[in-house]
Amino acid sequence: MVRSEAATVNLFGLEFEYDASDPDGWRCGAVRLAGPLGGKEINVNVFEMPAGQNLCPYHYEYVEEWLIVLEGSVRLRAPDGERDLPRGEVVCFPVGPAGAHKLTNPGTETARVMMFSSSREPAVAVYPDGDKIGVWPGGDVKEDRIMARRSDSHLDYWDGEL
């Protein structure tokens, strides 16, 4: 009989990585759990949101995304308005514009949230406030990743091909 032990991570002992290039108002720490746990099908990320910071710009994706508030509370902006989510709250963001969301920590204490989504690539996210669309094709070729203005990207299929 073959016995294997599943990898484990303690959610309350995480060391968050902060990206020094994030502008003020958008400085949140992250821990990506799929890699250390050997996950392939689902992205599971835990974010630390200091007071006054936003996690991501208002956006939607073409995969379902889930949120669990682990510590503190956060303000959710969704298509139907804003509301505060306390510790323990769970939200499922549906595919497309109906699942648009943005998280803010308006409080004075650090909040922590966990988000789940598919790890399928290519991945697409739309940012309505900034009129942007992002495309992540997968792999290590950073030049193939795109962030473009939607208003500038309405080319004809044959543009530049003949």
ROSE-4610 file (N, C-alpha, C; in Angstrom, 1 decimal, always signed):
// ROSE-4610
residu = [M/M/M/V/V/V/R/R/R/S/S/S/E/E/E/A/A/A/A/A/A/T/T/T/V/V/V/N/N/N/L/L/L/F/F/F/G/G/G/L/L/L/E/E/E/F/F/F/E/E/E/Y/Y/Y/D/D/D/A/A/A/S/S/S/D/D/D/P/P/P/D/D/D/G/G/G/W/W/W/R/R/R/C/C/C/G/G/G/A/A/A/V/V/V/R/R/R/L/L/L/A/A/A/G/G/G/P/P/P/L/L/L/G/G/G/G/G/G/K/K/K/E/E/E/I/I/I/N/N/N/V/V/V/N/N/N/V/V/V/F/F/F/E/E/E/M/M/M/P/P/P/A/A/A/G/G/G/Q/Q/Q/N/N/N/L/L/L/C/C/C/P/P/P/Y/Y/Y/H/H/H/Y/Y/Y/E/E/E/Y/Y/Y/V/V/V/E/E/E/E/E/E/W/W/W/L/L/L/I/I/I/V/V/V/L/L/L/E/E/E/G/G/G/S/S/S/V/V/V/R/R/R/L/L/L/R/R/R/A/A/A/P/P/P/D/D/D/G/G/G/E/E/E/R/R/R/D/D/D/L/L/L/P/P/P/R/R/R/G/G/G/E/E/E/V/V/V/V/V/V/C/C/C/F/F/F/P/P/P/V/V/V/G/G/G/P/P/P/A/A/A/G/G/G/A/A/A/H/H/H/K/K/K/L/L/L/T/T/T/N/N/N/P/P/P/G/G/G/T/T/T/E/E/E/T/T/T/A/A/A/R/R/R/V/V/V/M/M/M/M/M/M/F/F/F/S/S/S/S/S/S/S/S/S/R/R/R/E/E/E/P/P/P/A/A/A/V/V/V/A/A/A/V/V/V/Y/Y/Y/P/P/P/D/D/D/G/G/G/D/D/D/K/K/K/I/I/I/G/G/G/V/V/V/W/W/W/P/P/P/G/G/G/G/G/G/D/D/D/V/V/V/K/K/K/E/E/E/D/D/D/R/R/R/I/I/I/M/M/M/A/A/A/R/R/R/R/R/R/S/S/S/D/D/D/S/S/S/H/H/H/L/L/L/D/D/D/Y/Y/Y/W/W/W/D/D/D/G/G/G/E/E/E/L/L/L]
num = [1/1/1/2/2/2/3/3/3/4/4/4/5/5/5/6/6/6/7/7/7/8/8/8/9/9/9/10/10/10/11/11/11/12/12/12/13/13/13/14/14/14/15/15/15/16/16/16/17/17/17/18/18/18/19/19/19/20/20/20/21/21/21/22/22/22/23/23/23/24/24/24/25/25/25/26/26/26/27/27/27/28/28/28/29/29/29/30/30/30/31/31/31/32/32/32/33/33/33/34/34/34/35/35/35/36/36/36/37/37/37/38/38/38/39/39/39/40/40/40/41/41/41/42/42/42/43/43/43/44/44/44/45/45/45/46/46/46/47/47/47/48/48/48/49/49/49/50/50/50/51/51/51/52/52/52/53/53/53/54/54/54/55/55/55/56/56/56/57/57/57/58/58/58/59/59/59/60/60/60/61/61/61/62/62/62/63/63/63/64/64/64/65/65/65/66/66/66/67/67/67/68/68/68/69/69/69/70/70/70/71/71/71/72/72/72/73/73/73/74/74/74/75/75/75/76/76/76/77/77/77/78/78/78/79/79/79/80/80/80/81/81/81/82/82/82/83/83/83/84/84/84/85/85/85/86/86/86/87/87/87/88/88/88/89/89/89/90/90/90/91/91/91/92/92/92/93/93/93/94/94/94/95/95/95/96/96/96/97/97/97/98/98/98/99/99/99/100/100/100/101/101/101/102/102/102/103/103/103/104/104/104/105/105/105/106/106/106/107/107/107/108/108/108/109/109/109/110/110/110/111/111/111/112/112/112/113/113/113/114/114/114/115/115/115/116/116/116/117/117/117/118/118/118/119/119/119/120/120/120/121/121/121/122/122/122/123/123/123/124/124/124/125/125/125/126/126/126/127/127/127/128/128/128/129/129/129/130/130/130/131/131/131/132/132/132/133/133/133/134/134/134/135/135/135/136/136/136/137/137/137/138/138/138/139/139/139/140/140/140/141/141/141/142/142/142/143/143/143/144/144/144/145/145/145/146/146/146/147/147/147/148/148/148/149/149/149/150/150/150/151/151/151/152/152/152/153/153/153/154/154/154/155/155/155/156/156/156/157/157/157/158/158/158/159/159/159/160/160/160/161/161/161/162/162/162]
x = [+0.8/+0.0/+0.9/+0.5/+1.3/+0.6/+1.3/+0.8/+1.4/+0.6/+1.2/+0.5/+1.3/+0.7/+0.4/-0.7/-1.1/-0.4/+0.0/+0.7/-0.3/+0.2/-0.7/-0.1/-1.0/-0.6/-1.5/-1.0/-1.8/-2.2/-3.5/-3.9/-3.6/-3.3/-3.1/-1.6/-0.7/+0.7/+1.4/+0.6/+1.1/+2.0/+3.0/+3.9/+3.5/+2.9/+2.4/+3.5/+3.5/+4.4/+3.7/+4.4/+3.9/+4.7/+4.0/+4.7/+5.0/+6.3/+6.8/+6.3/+5.9/+5.5/+4.0/+3.3/+1.9/+1.7/+0.9/+0.7/-0.1/+0.1/-0.6/-2.1/-2.8/-4.2/-4.5/-3.5/-3.6/-2.5/-2.0/-0.9/-1.5/-1.6/-2.1/-1.1/-0.9/-0.1/-0.8/-0.1/-0.7/+0.1/-0.6/+0.0/-0.8/-0.1/-0.7/-0.5/-1.6/-1.5/-1.4/-1.9/-1.9/-0.5/+0.5/+1.9/+2.3/+2.4/+2.9/+2.1/+0.8/-0.1/-0.2/+0.4/+0.3/-0.9/-1.7/-3.0/-2.7/-3.6/-3.5/-4.8/-5.9/-7.2/-7.8/-7.5/-8.1/-7.0/-7.1/-6.3/-6.9/-6.1/-6.6/-5.5/-6.0/-5.1/-5.6/-4.7/-5.1/-4.4/-5.2/-4.8/-4.9/-3.9/-3.8/-4.1/-5.1/-5.5/-5.4/-4.3/-4.1/-5.3/-5.5/-6.5/-6.3/-7.4/-7.4/-7.0/-6.7/-6.2/-7.3/-7.1/-8.0/-7.3/-8.0/-7.3/-7.1/-8.1/-7.9/-8.9/-8.7/-9.7/-11.0/-12.1/-13.4/-13.2/-13.6/-13.4/-14.3/-14.4/-15.1/-14.2/-14.5/-13.8/-14.7/-14.2/-15.0/-14.9/-14.6/-14.6/-15.3/-15.9/-16.5/-15.4/-15.7/-14.7/-15.5/-14.8/-15.4/-14.5/-15.2/-14.5/-15.0/-14.0/-14.3/-13.6/-14.2/-13.6/-13.1/-11.8/-11.2/-11.0/-10.6/-10.4/-10.8/-11.3/-11.8/-13.0/-13.2/-14.3/-13.8/-14.5/-14.2/-15.4/-15.3/-16.4/-16.4/-17.5/-17.6/-18.4/-17.8/-18.5/-18.9/-20.2/-20.7/-21.7/-22.2/-23.2/-24.4/-24.8/-26.0/-25.7/-24.4/-24.1/-22.9/-22.8/-21.7/-22.3/-21.6/-22.0/-20.8/-20.9/-19.8/-20.0/-18.9/-18.9/-18.1/-18.7/-18.0/-17.2/-16.4/-15.6/-16.6/-16.2/-17.0/-17.9/-18.1/-19.0/-18.4/-19.2/-18.8/-19.6/-19.0/-19.6/-19.1/-20.1/-19.7/-20.0/-18.9/-19.1/-19.3/-20.4/-20.7/-19.8/-19.8/-19.1/-19.6/-18.8/-19.2/-19.6/-20.2/-20.5/-21.3/-22.1/-22.9/-22.0/-20.8/-19.9/-18.8/-19.0/-18.0/-17.9/-16.6/-16.4/-15.1/-15.1/-13.9/-14.0/-12.8/-12.8/-11.9/-12.4/-11.7/-11.8/-10.7/-10.7/-10.8/-12.1/-12.3/-12.0/-11.7/-11.6/-10.2/-9.9/-8.7/-7.8/-8.3/-7.6/-7.3/-6.3/-6.0/-7.0/-7.4/-8.4/-7.7/-8.2/-7.7/-8.8/-8.6/-9.6/-9.0/-9.8/-9.4/-10.2/-9.6/-10.3/-10.0/-11.0/-10.9/-11.4/-10.7/-11.1/-10.5/-10.9/-10.3/-8.9/-8.0/-6.7/-6.5/-7.6/-7.6/-7.0/-6.2/-5.6/-5.9/-6.1/-6.0/-7.1/-6.7/-7.7/-7.9/-9.1/-9.5/-10.2/-9.8/-10.5/-10.8/-12.0/-12.4/-12.5/-12.0/-11.9/-12.8/-14.1/-15.0/-14.6/-14.2/-13.8/-12.7/-11.7/-10.5/-10.6/-11.8/-12.0/-10.9/-10.5/-9.4/-9.8/-9.0/-9.2/-7.8/-7.7/-6.4/-6.5/-5.5/-5.5/-4.2/-4.3/-3.1/-3.2/-2.4/-2.5/-1.9/-1.1/-0.5/+1.0/+1.7/+3.1/+3.9/+5.2/+6.2/+6.5/+5.8/+6.1/+5.3/+6.0/+5.4/+5.0/+5.7/+5.3/+3.9/+3.4/+2.1/+0.9/+1.3/+0.2/-0.2/-1.5/-2.0/-2.8/-2.6/-3.6/-3.8/-5.0/-5.3/-6.6/-6.8/-8.0/-9.0/-10.2/-11.2/-11.6/-11.6/-12.0/-11.0/-9.8/-8.7/-8.6/-9.3/-9.0/-10.1/-10.8/-11.9/-11.4/-10.4/-9.8/-10.6/-10.6/-11.1/-10.3/-10.9/-10.1/-9.0/-9.1/-8.0/-7.1/-7.2/-6.3/-4.9/-4.0/-2.6/-2.2/-3.1/-2.8/-2.5/-2.9/-2.7/-1.6]
y = [-1.2/+0.0/+1.2/+2.2/+3.4/+4.5/+5.1/+6.1/+7.5/+8.5/+9.8/+10.8/+11.8/+12.8/+14.0/+14.5/+15.8/+16.9/+17.9/+19.1/+19.9/+20.7/+21.5/+22.9/+23.9/+25.2/+25.7/+26.4/+27.0/+28.4/+28.7/+30.0/+31.1/+30.8/+31.8/+32.0/+31.3/+31.5/+31.9/+32.5/+32.9/+34.1/+34.2/+35.4/+36.0/+37.2/+37.8/+38.5/+38.4/+39.1/+40.4/+41.5/+42.8/+43.2/+43.7/+44.2/+45.6/+46.0/+47.3/+48.3/+47.8/+48.7/+49.1/+48.4/+48.8/+50.2/+51.0/+52.4/+52.4/+53.5/+53.7/+53.6/+53.0/+52.7/+51.4/+50.7/+49.4/+48.4/+48.7/+47.9/+46.8/+45.6/+44.4/+43.3/+42.5/+41.4/+40.1/+39.2/+38.0/+36.8/+35.7/+34.3/+33.5/+32.9/+32.0/+30.6/+29.9/+28.6/+27.4/+27.6/+26.4/+25.8/+26.6/+26.0/+25.2/+25.8/+25.0/+23.8/+23.8/+22.7/+21.7/+22.0/+21.1/+21.2/+22.3/+22.4/+22.8/+22.3/+22.5/+23.1/+22.8/+23.1/+24.4/+24.7/+25.9/+26.8/+28.1/+29.1/+29.4/+29.4/+29.8/+30.8/+32.0/+33.1/+33.7/+34.0/+34.7/+36.1/+37.1/+38.5/+39.2/+40.0/+40.8/+42.2/+42.9/+44.2/+45.2/+45.9/+47.0/+48.0/+48.7/+49.8/+50.7/+51.1/+52.1/+51.6/+50.3/+49.8/+49.0/+49.0/+48.3/+47.1/+46.0/+44.8/+44.9/+45.1/+45.2/+46.2/+46.8/+47.7/+46.9/+47.6/+47.0/+46.2/+44.9/+44.1/+42.9/+42.2/+40.9/+40.0/+38.7/+37.7/+36.8/+35.8/+34.9/+33.5/+33.5/+32.3/+32.7/+31.8/+32.0/+32.3/+33.2/+33.5/+33.6/+33.1/+33.0/+33.8/+34.4/+35.2/+34.7/+34.6/+34.3/+35.3/+36.1/+37.0/+36.3/+36.2/+35.5/+36.3/+37.5/+38.4/+39.8/+40.5/+41.9/+42.0/+43.1/+43.2/+44.0/+43.9/+44.6/+45.1/+46.2/+46.7/+46.2/+45.6/+45.1/+46.0/+46.4/+47.1/+46.1/+46.0/+45.0/+45.8/+45.2/+45.9/+46.4/+45.8/+46.3/+47.2/+47.7/+48.7/+48.2/+49.0/+48.6/+48.1/+47.2/+46.7/+46.2/+46.2/+45.7/+44.2/+43.5/+42.1/+41.8/+41.2/+40.9/+39.6/+39.3/+38.1/+36.9/+35.9/+34.7/+34.8/+36.0/+36.1/+35.5/+34.8/+34.1/+34.7/+35.0/+35.5/+34.7/+34.4/+33.9/+34.9/+35.2/+36.2/+35.4/+35.6/+34.8/+35.3/+34.6/+34.9/+36.1/+37.0/+38.2/+39.4/+40.4/+41.6/+41.5/+40.5/+40.4/+40.1/+39.6/+39.2/+40.3/+41.5/+42.6/+42.8/+43.1/+43.4/+44.1/+44.8/+45.5/+45.4/+45.1/+45.0/+46.2/+46.8/+47.9/+47.6/+48.0/+47.9/+49.3/+49.7/+51.1/+51.3/+50.2/+50.2/+50.6/+50.4/+50.8/+49.6/+48.4/+47.2/+46.4/+45.6/+44.8/+43.8/+43.5/+42.5/+41.4/+40.2/+39.1/+38.4/+38.2/+37.5/+36.3/+35.3/+34.2/+34.2/+34.0/+34.0/+32.7/+32.1/+30.9/+31.2/+30.6/+30.7/+29.6/+29.4/+28.4/+28.8/+27.9/+28.2/+28.1/+28.0/+27.9/+29.1/+28.8/+29.9/+29.5/+30.4/+31.8/+32.4/+33.5/+34.2/+35.6/+36.1/+37.4/+38.1/+39.4/+40.2/+41.6/+42.1/+43.4/+44.4/+45.6/+46.6/+47.8/+47.8/+48.8/+50.3/+50.5/+51.9/+52.5/+51.6/+52.1/+51.8/+51.2/+50.9/+50.0/+49.0/+48.1/+46.6/+45.9/+44.4/+43.8/+42.8/+42.1/+40.7/+40.2/+38.8/+38.2/+37.0/+36.3/+34.9/+34.7/+33.5/+32.2/+32.4/+31.3/+31.2/+30.3/+30.1/+31.3/+31.2/+32.2/+33.3/+33.5/+34.5/+35.8/+36.6/+37.8/+38.8/+38.8/+39.7/+39.4/+38.2/+37.8/+38.3/+38.7/+39.2/+40.6/+40.9/+42.1/+42.9/+44.2/+45.1/+46.2/+46.3/+47.3/+48.1/+49.2/+50.0/+49.3/+49.0/+48.4/+49.2/+50.6/+51.5/+51.5/+51.1/+51.1/+49.7/+48.7/+47.4/+46.7/+47.6/+47.1/+47.0/+46.1/+46.0/+45.0/+45.1/+44.1/+42.9/+41.7/+40.4/+40.4/+41.0/+40.9/+42.1/+43.0/+44.1/+43.7/+44.2/+43.9/+42.5/+41.8/+40.4/+40.3/+41.2/+41.0/+41.8]
z = [+0.0/+0.0/+0.0/-0.9/-0.9/-0.1/+0.8/+1.7/+1.4/+1.2/+1.0/+1.9/+2.4/+3.2/+2.4/+2.6/+1.9/+2.5/+1.7/+2.1/+2.9/+3.9/+4.7/+4.9/+5.1/+5.4/+6.5/+7.5/+8.5/+8.1/+8.0/+7.5/+8.5/+9.8/+10.8/+11.0/+10.2/+10.4/+9.1/+8.2/+6.9/+7.0/+6.1/+5.9/+4.5/+4.5/+3.3/+2.6/+1.3/+0.4/-0.1/+0.0/-0.5/-1.8/-2.8/-4.0/-3.8/-3.8/-3.5/-4.6/-5.8/-6.9/-6.8/-5.9/-5.7/-5.2/-5.8/-5.3/-3.9/-3.2/-1.9/-2.2/-1.4/-1.6/-2.1/-2.6/-3.3/-2.7/-1.5/-1.0/-0.1/-0.6/+0.1/+0.0/+1.0/+1.0/+0.4/-0.1/-0.7/-0.4/-0.3/-0.2/-1.2/-2.1/-3.1/-2.6/-2.3/-1.7/-2.7/-3.9/-4.8/-5.0/-5.2/-5.4/-4.2/-3.0/-1.8/-1.5/-1.9/-1.6/-2.7/-3.9/-5.0/-5.8/-5.6/-6.4/-7.8/-8.7/-10.1/-10.7/-10.1/-10.7/-10.1/-8.9/-8.2/-7.7/-7.9/-7.3/-5.9/-4.9/-3.5/-3.1/-2.8/-2.4/-1.1/-0.2/+1.0/+0.9/+1.2/+1.1/+2.5/+2.8/+4.0/+3.5/+4.0/+3.6/+4.8/+4.8/+5.8/+5.8/+6.9/+6.9/+5.8/+5.1/+4.1/+2.7/+2.6/+1.3/+0.5/-0.8/-1.7/-2.2/-2.5/-3.0/-4.5/-5.3/-6.7/-7.2/-8.4/-9.0/-9.2/-9.3/-9.7/-11.0/-10.9/-12.1/-12.1/-13.2/-13.3/-14.2/-14.1/-14.8/-15.5/-16.2/-17.0/-16.3/-15.0/-14.2/-12.9/-12.2/-10.9/-9.9/-9.0/-7.9/-6.6/-5.6/-4.2/-3.3/-2.2/-1.2/+0.2/+1.1/+2.5/+3.3/+4.2/+5.1/+6.3/+6.5/+7.6/+8.8/+8.7/+9.8/+9.5/+10.5/+10.3/+9.4/+8.8/+7.8/+6.6/+5.5/+4.3/+3.7/+2.9/+2.1/+0.7/+0.3/-1.0/-1.9/-3.0/-4.1/-5.1/-5.5/-6.4/-7.3/-8.4/-9.3/-8.5/-7.4/-6.7/-5.6/-5.5/-4.5/-3.6/-2.5/-1.5/-0.2/+0.4/+1.7/+2.5/+3.8/+4.6/+4.9/+4.8/+5.0/+6.3/+7.3/+8.5/+8.4/+9.4/+9.5/+9.3/+8.5/+8.3/+7.1/+6.5/+5.4/+4.2/+3.4/+2.2/+1.0/-0.1/-1.3/-2.5/-3.5/-4.7/-5.8/-6.6/-7.7/-9.0/-9.6/-10.8/-12.0/-13.0/-14.3/-14.9/-15.5/-16.2/-15.4/-16.0/-15.4/-14.1/-14.0/-12.7/-11.5/-11.8/-10.7/-10.4/-11.0/-10.8/-9.3/-8.8/-7.4/-7.2/-6.0/-5.5/-4.0/-3.3/-1.9/-1.3/-0.3/+0.4/+1.9/+2.6/+4.0/+4.6/+4.9/+5.4/+6.9/+7.6/+9.0/+9.5/+10.7/+11.3/+11.6/+11.5/+11.7/+10.4/+10.3/+9.2/+9.0/+7.7/+7.4/+6.6/+6.6/+5.8/+5.1/+3.8/+3.0/+2.3/+1.9/+1.1/-0.2/-1.3/-2.6/-3.3/-3.9/-4.7/-6.1/-7.1/-8.5/-9.3/-10.5/-11.4/-11.7/-12.0/-12.4/-13.9/-14.6/-16.1/-16.7/-17.8/-18.6/-20.0/-20.9/-20.7/-19.7/-19.1/-18.2/-18.7/-18.4/-18.9/-17.7/-17.5/-16.5/-17.2/-16.8/-17.4/-16.2/-16.4/-15.4/-15.9/-15.6/-16.2/-15.9/-14.6/-14.2/-15.1/-15.4/-16.1/-17.6/-18.1/-19.5/-20.0/-19.1/-19.5/-19.5/-20.3/-20.3/-20.2/-19.3/-19.2/-19.6/-20.3/-20.8/-20.3/-19.7/-19.2/-19.9/-20.9/-21.7/-21.0/-20.0/-19.3/-19.8/-19.1/-19.5/-18.9/-19.3/-18.8/-19.8/-20.9/-21.8/-21.4/-20.6/-20.1/-21.2/-22.4/-23.5/-24.0/-23.8/-24.3/-23.4/-22.2/-21.3/-21.8/-21.7/-22.3/-21.2/-21.2/-20.5/-21.5/-21.9/-23.0/-22.7/-23.2/-23.1/-24.0/-23.5/-24.3/-25.5/-25.3/-26.4/-27.6/-27.3/-28.3/-29.0/-28.5/-29.0/-29.9/-30.5/-31.4/-32.9/-33.1/-34.4/-35.2/-36.5/-37.4/-37.3/-37.4/-37.4/-38.3/-39.5/-40.5/-40.5/-39.5/-39.4/-39.3/-40.2/-40.2/-40.8/-41.3/-41.7/-43.2/-44.0/-45.5/-46.0]
